[in-house]
Amino acid sequence: MNVVLDTNIIVSAALSPVGNPAKIIALIPEQEIQVYYCTGILSEYSDVLSRPRLKIPAEIQRRIINAILRAGILLEPTASTIPLPDETDRIFYDTAKEAGAILITGNIKHYPAENFIMTPSQFLNF
């Protein structure tokens, strides 16, 4: 199953190893999901994971980024013109749309109501 992971999924998995986001991240090395990303997404993951206020250990940051680099597929999407409440979310939306992937996010309200956009719980029950 093809997926794009919003940054809040990555951060939640890093902060809590037992929640639904962590369960989703655990599917990457098992090749049960195929993660798509673009350079902008990878840059945001790295930037947010390394924020001092989050206190995410460097080893956990590396493990998550390396899992995505090893198993993920780099895709540079064409920018859409669909209105979004937060323009910084466009790279996630566009990458998922172009990859034919499910966009997993904890912030459903940041995206249009489309059937390929799901919360972690929705995805795990899909």
Secondary structure, 3 states (H helix, E strand, C coil): CEEEECHHHHHHHHHCCCCHHHHHHHCCCCCCCEEEECHHHHHHHHHHHCCHHHCCCHHHHHHHHHHHHHHCEECCCCCCCCCCCCHHHHHHHHHHHHHCCEEECCCHHHCCCCCCEECHHHHHCC
